[in-house]
Amino acid sequence: MAKFALTLVIIGALNWLLVGLFEWDLVSALLGGDSHRESSGLSRIVYALVGLCGIYCVRFYAVDRYSTR
């Protein structure tokens, strides 16, 4: 269940990265809806930061859950 949740979080973060950088919503494009969003500059920065954090979280797939570190 943890890997599934991590996967969804990463997909969501990458979607926000696309919104932040290109004003393009992948999820809406795939599932129907308006795939282009107009956003303020500040919100685009926040979306891009969330997306970069999602890329960082990919490393957690390799983390040993039972490690005592």
N, C-alpha and C positions, 0 to 999 in steps of 0.2 A: 504494500500500500504506500509506503514511503517513497519508493521509486516512481510510482504513478503520480503522486502528488508533486514530486520534484519535477517530473516531466511537464506537467501542466503549468507549473510556475514558470519554468524556463520558456515554454511556448508563449505564455502570456507576456513575459518580459521581452521576448524577441519581437512580438507583435507591437509592443509599445515603442521599441527601438525603431521599427519601420515607420510608425506614426511620427515619432520625434524627428527622424532624419528626412523622411520623404513625404510626410503627411498622407501615408497610404496604409490602410487597415487591412491586413492579410485575412483576418478572421471574417470580416464583413465581405471581403472579395470572394472568399471560398464558400461562405454560407448564405450569401445574399445580403443585400443592403448597400448603402453608400460607402464605397471603399476609400473615398477621398475625404479627408477631414481638414478643416481650416482651424488652426490653433494659434494661440499667442506664442511669441518667442520664448517666454518663460516656461510655459507648459511644455513646449517642445524640448527644452533642456531637461526638464524633469522626466519626460517620457524617455529620452535618450539615456539618462542616467539609470533609470529602472532597467532598460534593455541591457546596458553594459553589466549591471549586477546579475542579470539572468545569465549572461555569458560566463561570468565568474562562477556562478553556481553549478555549471557543468562539472566542475572538478569534484563536487560532492558525490558523484556516482562512484568514485574510486575510494572514498573514505570508508574505512573499516568501522562499522557501527559499534563494535565491541572493544575498540581500542581504549586504553586507559590514558592516552595522552591528553 
